[in-house]
């Protein structure tokens, strides 16, 4: 089940590849960082500020160098509010 997770100030949703596929109407889920395809049961992270889904390994690599910028808040919030209800996550 998809859920909002906390890593710094970023708006993030942990979800399976299958949940994301259902939300976007796709029959395949590919990590936007490493480019590998994933099974519907594999978990990853939707990163609202990037509007990308990363597998956990790729997310941790990205997060190690990621910086949160206040000027991105509007786009990040817009992306989060679009996908959260589609993934079954309540917007806060």
C-alpha positions as CSV (number, residue, x, y, z in Angstrom):
1,X,0.0,0.0,0.0
2,X,1.4,3.4,-1.0
3,X,2.3,5.8,1.8
4,X,3.9,9.2,2.2
5,X,7.5,8.9,3.6
6,X,9.8,11.4,5.1
7,X,13.3,12.2,3.9
8,X,14.2,15.8,4.7
9,X,11.7,18.3,3.2
10,X,11.0,16.4,0.0
11,X,7.4,15.2,-0.7
12,X,7.8,11.5,-1.4
13,X,5.5,8.5,-1.8
14,X,6.7,4.9,-1.4
15,X,4.7,2.7,-3.7
16,X,5.0,-0.5,-5.7
17,X,5.7,-0.5,-9.4
18,X,2.2,-2.0,-9.8
19,X,0.6,0.8,-7.9
20,X,2.3,3.4,-10.1
21,X,1.4,1.4,-13.2
22,X,-2.2,1.5,-12.2
23,X,-2.1,5.2,-11.4
24,X,-0.6,6.2,-14.8
25,X,-2.2,3.5,-17.0
26,X,0.9,1.8,-18.0
27,X,1.8,-1.9,-18.3
28,X,5.5,-1.5,-17.4
29,X,7.4,0.4,-14.7
30,X,11.0,1.5,-15.4
31,X,13.1,3.4,-12.8
32,X,13.7,6.9,-14.0
33,X,17.3,6.8,-12.6
34,X,18.8,3.4,-13.5
35,X,16.5,2.5,-16.4
36,X,15.7,-1.0,-15.2
37,X,12.2,-2.5,-15.5
38,X,10.6,-3.7,-12.3
39,X,8.0,-6.2,-11.3
40,X,4.6,-4.9,-10.1
41,X,5.5,-6.1,-6.5
42,X,8.8,-4.2,-6.4
43,X,8.8,-1.1,-4.2
44,X,10.2,2.3,-5.1
45,X,9.7,6.0,-4.4
46,X,7.8,8.7,-6.3
47,X,9.7,11.9,-6.0
48,X,7.3,14.8,-6.5
49,X,9.8,17.5,-7.1
50,X,11.3,15.5,-10.0
51,X,8.0,13.9,-11.1
52,X,10.0,10.6,-11.2
53,X,9.7,7.1,-9.8
54,X,13.0,5.5,-8.6
55,X,13.7,2.0,-7.3
56,X,15.0,2.1,-3.7
57,X,18.6,1.7,-4.6
58,X,18.5,4.6,-7.1
59,X,16.5,6.7,-4.7
60,X,19.1,6.3,-2.0
61,X,21.9,7.2,-4.5
62,X,19.9,10.3,-5.6
63,X,19.1,11.3,-2.0
64,X,22.7,11.2,-0.9
65,X,23.4,14.3,-3.1
66,X,19.9,15.8,-3.3
67,X,19.3,19.4,-2.2
68,X,15.9,20.9,-1.4
69,X,15.2,24.3,-2.9
70,X,12.3,26.5,-1.7
71,X,11.7,27.8,-5.2
72,X,10.6,24.3,-6.2
73,X,7.8,24.1,-3.6
74,X,5.0,25.0,-6.0
75,X,5.9,22.4,-8.6
76,X,6.6,19.8,-6.0
77,X,3.2,20.4,-4.3
78,X,1.4,20.4,-7.6
79,X,2.9,17.0,-8.6
80,X,2.3,15.5,-5.2
81,X,-1.3,16.6,-5.1
82,X,-1.9,15.1,-8.6
83,X,-0.4,11.7,-7.8
84,X,-1.2,11.2,-4.1
85,X,-4.9,10.6,-4.6
86,X,-4.2,8.3,-7.6
87,X,-1.9,6.3,-5.3
88,X,-4.4,6.2,-2.4
89,X,-2.4,8.7,-0.3
90,X,-4.1,11.6,1.5
91,X,-2.6,15.0,0.8
92,X,-1.5,16.9,3.9
